[in-house]
Amino acid sequence: MILIKNGKVVNPGGKEGNLHLLIKDNKIVKMERDIREKGARVIDANGKIVAPGLIDLHAHLREPGREDEETISQTCMAAARGGFTSICCMANTNPPIDNQGTVKFIKDKAILSGCAINIFPVGAISKGRKGEELAEIAELKEAGVVGLSDDGNCVLNALLMRRAFEYTKMFDLPLISHCEDKNLSKNGVMNEGYFSTVLGLPGIPDEAEEVMVYRDISLARMTEGKLHITHTSTRGSVELIRQAKRKKVKISADVTPHHLILTDEAVKSFDTNTKMNPPLRSREDIKALKDGLSDGTIDVIATDHAPHSREEKEDDFKSAPFGIVGLETGLALILTEIVDKGIITLKSAISKLSTNPAKILGLNKGILKKGGDADIIIIDPDIKWTITTDDFAGPCKNSPFIGREVKGRAIMTIVAGKIVFLHNPGF
């Protein structure tokens, strides 16, 4: 048994305030103002925040296929360090998650490797993520996927995407759409604009994202299917999503910490850790993303965790792969740059990092309640620290935030009633 005492419970949709939590086996058995329980391990969370475990709706495993970059076990530890008790792994593994066998491999490997967190696979929309033929959606649902996405690729065939919406309605699965018209973004490596012109780098225009956002909203409205726009990056996309919500389209959206914090000006350093897809956008885009976060247009904050080896990222900017790691730093960056600066409240941040992803995916998580899963984090909101390469669990350190000072971090992560990460052993 674990008894968490004296913490401030921040719990969107549930009981909040100065509460004690008693955990027995893998459940929360009591949530009250005062609990006394003999034999329980007592954790004094005075001055700390107690919240539901974070759920990353968009993360990338490198196993199977690229275990040299990060194993499932290492991804799990990265998540636990960052306060994530659950992650949803995108389908672009090698082989892709387009069949029951790959889903089973990931689940079995997680168990065999002692993975301490929950992994929820996201299946591919199309076979091989090629956008030519629908994957076996019924079989993927039976295997336990929580959504469908060809992330990394966009389903360019509108008819195929329509059929995907129609099939997923039968299984109540959201389509998580990577919105990128590759006819417009082809060969681009950064945001198309002033800085791409100055740096002489091929650009990716806002319209490459926005035309596909518009198309998928249209298809979602037509079919009444569930649409989730992932890694939203432009002001035009935010406005399209806002309008769709007003029209009662079944739509949700996420944004990453790096798209909220860094602009395309960061690429001036030619640091390949500033290369991601979608690319870092303009200051105007960042303002629109923050506004969308604040007014509820954007429901979720997701990391888009994407490890790449040092050798790959040391290639020239045009040749280096897209993507950065984000599980270990996402919460701290949001607390520092978004919550502390008054863009959204701490409660809203927890909602977008935990409660809302659970609702969108139909998971019985994201809220602390009596009888609920004991997936819990304790946050020290005042601790100041500088992000270093030592903070990353895996061999890949591809982050543009190394050297940045941040405030706040998860100091304890509990999954199914077990402490799986403890920042300070003396806590």
C-alpha positions as CSV (number, residue, x, y, z in Angstrom):
1,M,0.0,0.0,0.0
2,I,1.0,3.6,-0.7
3,L,-0.4,6.6,1.1
4,I,0.2,10.0,-0.5
5,K,-0.4,12.8,2.0
6,N,-0.5,16.6,2.0
7,G,-0.3,17.1,-1.8
8,K,-2.4,19.5,-3.8
9,V,-4.5,17.3,-6.1
10,V,-5.0,18.8,-9.6
11,N,-7.5,16.5,-11.2
12,P,-9.6,17.8,-14.1
13,G,-13.1,16.2,-13.9
14,G,-12.6,14.8,-10.4
15,K,-12.1,15.7,-6.8
16,E,-9.4,18.3,-6.2
17,G,-7.7,20.1,-3.3
18,N,-5.7,19.1,-0.3
19,L,-6.4,15.4,-0.4
20,H,-4.8,12.1,0.7
21,L,-4.7,9.2,-1.7
22,L,-4.5,5.6,-0.6
23,I,-3.3,3.1,-3.2
24,K,-3.8,-0.6,-2.8
25,D,-2.7,-3.1,-5.4
26,N,-3.2,-1.2,-8.7
27,K,-6.2,1.0,-7.6
28,I,-7.0,4.1,-5.7
29,V,-9.1,2.9,-2.8
30,K,-9.5,6.2,-0.9
31,M,-9.4,9.9,-1.7
32,E,-10.1,11.9,1.4
33,R,-8.9,14.9,3.4
34,D,-7.4,12.7,6.1
35,I,-6.5,9.0,5.8
36,R,-4.6,6.9,8.4
37,E,-3.6,3.5,7.3
38,K,-1.3,1.2,9.2
39,G,1.3,-0.6,7.1
40,A,1.2,1.8,4.2
41,R,4.3,3.4,2.7
42,V,3.7,7.1,3.4
43,I,4.8,9.7,0.8
44,D,4.6,13.3,2.1
45,A,3.8,15.4,-0.9
46,N,3.6,18.7,0.9
47,G,4.2,21.6,-1.5
48,K,3.9,19.3,-4.5
49,I,1.2,18.7,-7.1
50,V,-0.5,15.3,-7.3
51,A,-2.1,14.7,-10.7
52,P,-3.3,11.9,-13.1
53,G,-0.4,10.2,-15.0
54,L,0.2,11.9,-18.3
55,I,-0.9,10.3,-21.6
56,D,1.2,11.0,-24.7
57,L,-1.2,10.6,-27.6
58,H,1.6,10.8,-30.2
59,A,5.0,9.1,-29.6
60,H,7.3,6.9,-31.8
61,L,8.7,3.6,-30.9
62,R,11.9,2.5,-32.7
63,E,11.3,-1.2,-31.9
64,P,10.7,-3.2,-34.0
65,G,13.2,-2.2,-36.7
66,R,15.5,0.4,-35.1
67,E,16.4,-0.9,-31.7
68,D,19.8,0.8,-32.1
69,E,18.0,4.1,-31.7
70,E,15.8,3.2,-28.8
71,T,14.3,-0.1,-27.4
72,I,10.8,-0.4,-26.0
73,S,12.3,-0.6,-22.6
74,Q,14.2,2.7,-23.0
75,T,11.1,4.4,-24.4
76,C,9.2,3.3,-21.3
77,M,11.9,4.7,-19.0
78,A,11.9,8.0,-21.0
79,A,8.2,8.2,-20.5
80,A,8.3,7.5,-16.8
81,R,11.0,10.1,-16.3
82,G,8.8,12.7,-17.9
83,G,5.7,11.8,-15.9
84,F,4.0,9.8,-18.7
85,T,2.2,6.7,-17.5
86,S,0.8,5.9,-20.9
87,I,2.0,6.4,-24.5
88,C,0.3,5.8,-27.8
89,C,2.9,4.5,-30.3
90,M,2.5,5.6,-33.9
91,A,2.3,3.0,-36.7
92,N,5.6,3.8,-38.4
93,T,7.7,1.1,-36.9
94,N,9.5,-1.4,-39.2
95,P,7.5,-3.4,-40.0
96,P,4.6,-1.0,-39.6
97,I,1.7,-1.6,-37.2
98,D,-0.7,-2.7,-39.9
99,N,-1.5,-6.2,-38.7
100,Q,-2.3,-8.2,-35.6
101,G,1.2,-9.7,-35.5
102,T,3.0,-6.4,-35.0
103,V,0.5,-5.3,-32.4
104,K,1.1,-8.5,-30.5
105,F,4.9,-8.2,-30.8
106,I,4.8,-4.7,-29.3
107,K,2.6,-5.8,-26.4
108,D,4.6,-9.0,-25.7
109,K,7.9,-7.2,-26.0
110,A,6.7,-4.5,-23.5
111,I,5.9,-7.2,-21.0
112,L,9.1,-9.2,-21.6
113,S,11.3,-6.1,-21.3
114,G,9.7,-5.1,-18.0
115,C,8.1,-2.0,-19.5
116,A,6.8,0.0,-16.5
117,I,4.2,2.1,-18.3
118,N,1.1,1.4,-20.5
119,I,1.7,1.2,-24.3
120,F,-1.3,1.7,-26.5
121,P,-0.5,0.9,-30.2
122,V,-2.0,3.0,-33.0
123,G,-2.6,1.0,-36.1
124,A,-1.9,2.0,-39.7
125,I,-4.8,3.3,-41.8
126,S,-3.3,1.7,-44.9
127,K,-1.3,-1.4,-45.6
128,G,2.4,-0.7,-45.3
129,R,1.4,3.0,-44.7
130,K,1.5,3.3,-48.5
131,G,-1.9,5.0,-48.9
132,E,-3.1,2.4,-51.5
133,E,-5.2,-0.1,-49.6
134,L,-6.9,-0.1,-46.3
135,A,-5.4,-2.1,-43.5
136,E,-7.5,-4.8,-41.9
137,I,-9.2,-2.4,-39.5
138,A,-11.4,-4.9,-37.8
139,E,-8.4,-7.1,-37.0
140,L,-6.4,-4.2,-35.7
141,K,-9.3,-3.2,-33.4
142,E,-9.5,-6.8,-32.1
143,A,-5.8,-6.7,-31.4
144,G,-6.2,-3.7,-29.3
145,V,-5.3,-0.5,-31.2
146,V,-6.7,2.7,-29.9
147,G,-6.7,4.7,-33.1
148,L,-5.5,4.6,-36.7
149,S,-2.8,6.7,-38.4
150,D,-0.3,6.6,-41.2
151,D,1.7,9.2,-39.3
152,G,4.8,10.2,-41.1
153,N,2.8,9.8,-44.3
154,C,-0.4,11.4,-45.3
155,V,-3.2,9.5,-46.9
156,L,-3.3,11.5,-50.2
157,N,-6.1,9.4,-51.7
158,A,-9.3,11.1,-50.6
159,L,-11.5,8.1,-51.4
160,L,-9.4,5.8,-49.3
161,M,-9.5,8.3,-46.5
162,R,-13.3,8.4,-46.8
163,R,-13.5,4.7,-46.6
164,A,-11.3,4.7,-43.5
165,F,-13.7,7.1,-41.8
166,E,-16.6,4.9,-42.7
167,Y,-15.0,1.7,-41.4
168,T,-13.7,3.3,-38.2
169,K,-17.2,4.5,-37.3
170,M,-18.1,0.9,-36.8
171,F,-15.4,0.5,-34.2
172,D,-15.5,3.9,-32.6
173,L,-11.8,4.6,-33.5
174,P,-10.4,8.0,-34.2
175,L,-8.4,8.7,-37.3
176,I,-5.2,10.5,-36.3
177,S,-4.3,12.5,-39.4
178,H,-0.9,13.5,-40.4
179,C,-1.9,16.4,-42.7
180,E,0.7,17.0,-45.3
181,D,0.3,17.3,-49.1
182,K,3.6,15.9,-50.1
183,N,3.2,17.4,-53.6
184,L,3.5,20.7,-51.9
185,S,6.1,19.8,-49.2
186,K,8.3,17.7,-51.4
187,N,12.0,18.2,-50.7
188,G,11.3,20.9,-48.1
189,V,13.3,20.9,-44.9
190,M,12.0,23.9,-43.0
191,N,9.1,26.4,-42.9
192,E,8.8,28.3,-46.2
193,G,9.2,32.0,-45.5
194,Y,11.7,34.7,-44.7
195,F,14.3,32.5,-43.0
196,S,14.2,29.7,-45.6
197,T,14.9,32.3,-48.2
198,V,17.8,33.8,-46.2
199,L,19.3,30.4,-45.4
200,G,18.8,29.0,-48.9
201,L,16.9,26.0,-47.7
202,P,13.9,24.5,-49.5
203,G,10.7,25.4,-47.6
204,I,7.5,23.6,-46.6
205,P,4.5,26.1,-47.0
206,D,1.7,26.3,-44.5
207,E,-0.6,25.3,-47.3
208,A,0.9,21.8,-47.4
209,E,-0.7,21.2,-44.0
210,E,-3.8,23.3,-44.4
211,V,-5.2,21.9,-47.6
212,M,-5.2,18.4,-46.0
213,V,-6.7,19.7,-42.7
214,Y,-9.5,21.2,-44.8
215,R,-10.0,17.9,-46.8
216,D,-10.1,15.7,-43.7
217,I,-12.5,18.0,-41.9
218,S,-14.7,17.8,-45.0
219,L,-14.6,14.0,-45.0
220,A,-15.2,13.8,-41.2
221,R,-18.3,16.0,-41.7
222,M,-19.4,13.9,-44.6
223,T,-19.1,10.6,-42.9
224,E,-19.6,11.7,-39.3
225,G,-16.4,10.0,-38.4
226,K,-14.0,10.9,-35.6
227,L,-11.0,13.0,-36.7
228,H,-7.9,14.0,-34.7
229,I,-5.5,16.4,-36.3
230,T,-2.0,15.7,-34.9
231,H,1.0,18.1,-34.6
232,T,-1.0,21.1,-35.6
233,S,1.5,23.8,-36.7
234,T,-0.1,26.7,-38.6
235,R,-2.6,29.5,-37.8
236,G,-4.6,28.5,-40.8
237,S,-5.0,25.0,-39.4
238,V,-6.1,26.4,-36.0
239,E,-8.8,28.5,-37.6
240,L,-10.0,25.6,-39.7
241,I,-10.3,23.4,-36.6
242,R,-12.0,26.2,-34.7
243,Q,-14.6,26.6,-37.4
244,A,-15.1,22.8,-37.6
245,K,-15.8,22.6,-33.9
246,R,-18.4,25.4,-34.3
247,K,-20.1,23.2,-36.9
248,K,-20.1,20.2,-34.6
249,V,-17.7,18.1,-36.6
250,K,-16.3,15.3,-34.5
251,I,-12.8,16.7,-34.4
252,S,-10.0,17.2,-31.9
253,A,-6.4,18.3,-32.3
254,D,-3.0,18.3,-30.6
255,V,0.1,20.5,-30.6
256,T,3.7,19.7,-29.6
257,P,5.8,21.7,-27.0
258,H,8.4,22.5,-29.7
259,H,5.8,24.1,-32.0
260,L,4.6,26.2,-29.1
261,I,8.0,27.4,-28.1
262,L,10.4,27.6,-31.1
263,T,10.1,29.5,-34.3
264,D,11.7,28.9,-37.7
265,E,14.4,31.5,-36.7
266,A,15.9,28.7,-34.6
267,V,17.0,27.0,-37.8
268,K,19.6,29.8,-38.3
269,S,22.0,27.7,-36.2
270,F,21.7,24.9,-38.8
271,D,21.3,22.6,-35.8
272,T,19.6,19.6,-37.2
273,N,17.7,19.2,-33.9
274,T,15.6,22.1,-35.1
275,K,14.5,20.0,-38.1
276,M,11.1,18.4,-37.6
277,N,8.0,17.6,-39.6
278,P,5.8,19.7,-39.6
279,P,8.6,22.3,-39.4
280,L,9.0,25.0,-36.8
281,R,6.8,27.9,-38.0
282,S,6.6,31.7,-37.7
283,R,5.9,33.8,-34.6
284,E,2.4,34.5,-36.0
285,D,1.8,30.7,-36.1
286,I,3.0,30.3,-32.5
287,K,0.6,33.0,-31.3
288,A,-2.3,31.3,-33.1
289,L,-1.3,27.9,-31.6
290,K,-1.2,29.4,-28.1
291,D,-4.6,31.1,-28.6
292,G,-6.0,27.8,-29.8
293,L,-4.6,26.1,-26.7
294,S,-6.1,28.8,-24.5
295,D,-9.6,28.8,-26.0
296,G,-10.0,25.1,-26.3
297,T,-9.6,24.7,-30.1
298,I,-6.5,22.5,-29.4
299,D,-7.4,19.7,-27.0
300,V,-4.1,17.9,-26.4
301,I,-0.4,18.5,-26.0
302,A,1.6,15.6,-27.4
303,T,5.4,15.2,-27.6
304,D,5.8,13.5,-31.0
305,H,8.8,11.8,-29.4
306,A,11.1,10.7,-32.3
307,P,14.6,9.4,-31.4
308,H,17.4,9.6,-34.0
309,S,21.0,8.6,-33.6
310,R,23.8,11.2,-33.3
311,E,25.3,10.0,-36.5
312,E,22.0,10.6,-38.4
313,K,21.5,14.0,-36.9
314,E,25.1,15.0,-37.6
315,D,24.4,14.8,-41.3
316,D,23.9,18.1,-43.2
317,F,20.5,19.8,-42.6
318,K,19.0,18.7,-45.9
319,S,19.9,15.1,-45.4
320,A,19.3,14.7,-41.6
321,P,16.0,13.0,-40.5
322,F,13.1,14.9,-39.1
323,G,12.2,14.7,-35.4
324,I,13.3,15.2,-31.8
325,V,13.0,13.4,-28.5
326,G,10.4,14.8,-26.2
327,L,9.1,12.5,-23.5
328,E,11.6,13.5,-20.8
329,T,11.2,17.3,-21.4
330,G,7.6,17.9,-22.5
331,L,6.0,18.5,-19.1
332,A,8.8,20.8,-17.9
333,L,8.7,22.9,-21.1
334,I,4.9,23.3,-20.8
335,L,5.1,24.3,-17.2
336,T,7.9,26.8,-17.9
337,E,6.8,28.3,-21.2
338,I,3.1,27.9,-21.2
339,V,1.7,27.6,-17.6
340,D,4.1,30.0,-15.9
341,K,3.6,32.6,-18.6
342,G,-0.1,32.5,-18.2
343,I,-1.1,31.0,-21.5
344,I,-3.2,28.3,-19.7
345,T,-3.6,27.2,-16.1
346,L,-2.0,24.2,-14.6
347,K,-5.3,22.4,-14.5
348,S,-5.8,23.1,-18.2
349,A,-2.3,21.8,-18.9
350,I,-3.0,18.5,-17.0
351,S,-6.3,18.2,-18.9
352,K,-4.5,18.5,-22.2
353,L,-1.7,16.2,-21.2
354,S,-3.9,13.5,-19.5
355,T,-7.6,13.8,-19.3
356,N,-8.4,14.9,-22.9
357,P,-6.2,12.2,-24.5
358,A,-7.9,9.6,-22.5
359,K,-11.3,10.9,-23.6
360,I,-10.4,11.0,-27.2
361,L,-9.0,7.5,-27.2
362,G,-11.7,6.0,-25.0
363,L,-9.2,5.0,-22.2
364,N,-10.4,4.6,-18.6
365,K,-7.6,6.9,-17.4
366,G,-6.7,10.5,-17.1
367,I,-8.6,11.1,-13.8
368,L,-8.0,10.3,-10.2
369,K,-11.0,8.6,-8.6
370,K,-11.9,6.0,-6.0
371,G,-11.7,2.6,-7.7
372,G,-9.7,4.1,-10.6
373,D,-6.3,3.0,-11.9
374,A,-3.5,4.2,-9.7
375,D,-1.6,6.0,-12.5
376,I,-0.3,9.0,-10.7
377,I,2.4,11.6,-10.9
378,I,3.8,13.9,-8.3
379,I,5.1,17.2,-9.6
380,D,7.5,19.6,-7.9
381,P,6.4,22.9,-9.5
382,D,9.3,24.9,-8.1
383,I,12.3,22.9,-8.9
384,K,14.7,24.5,-11.4
385,W,16.9,22.5,-13.6
386,T,18.9,22.6,-16.8
387,I,18.2,20.1,-19.5
388,T,21.3,18.0,-20.3
389,T,22.1,14.9,-22.2
390,D,22.0,12.9,-19.0
391,D,18.3,13.5,-18.7
392,F,17.5,11.2,-21.6
393,A,16.9,7.5,-21.0
394,G,17.9,6.2,-24.4
395,P,21.0,6.6,-26.5
396,C,19.5,9.4,-28.7
397,K,19.8,12.9,-27.4
398,N,18.4,14.8,-30.3
399,S,16.8,17.7,-28.6
400,P,17.0,21.5,-29.4
401,F,16.3,22.2,-25.7
402,I,19.6,20.9,-24.3
403,G,21.1,23.7,-22.1
404,R,17.7,25.3,-21.5
405,E,16.7,26.1,-17.9
406,V,13.3,25.0,-17.0
407,K,11.1,25.0,-13.8
408,G,9.0,22.1,-12.6
409,R,9.2,18.3,-13.2
410,A,7.7,15.0,-12.3
411,I,9.6,13.7,-9.3
412,M,7.6,10.5,-8.9
413,T,5.7,8.4,-11.4
414,I,3.3,5.7,-10.3
415,V,1.8,3.1,-12.7
416,A,-0.8,0.6,-11.6
417,G,0.1,1.3,-8.0
418,K,3.9,0.8,-8.4
419,I,6.5,3.5,-8.2
420,V,8.3,3.3,-11.6
421,F,10.4,6.5,-11.4
422,L,11.7,8.5,-8.5
423,H,13.7,11.6,-9.2
424,N,15.1,11.9,-5.7
425,P,15.7,8.6,-3.9
426,G,15.3,10.3,-0.6
427,F,11.8,11.6,-1.4
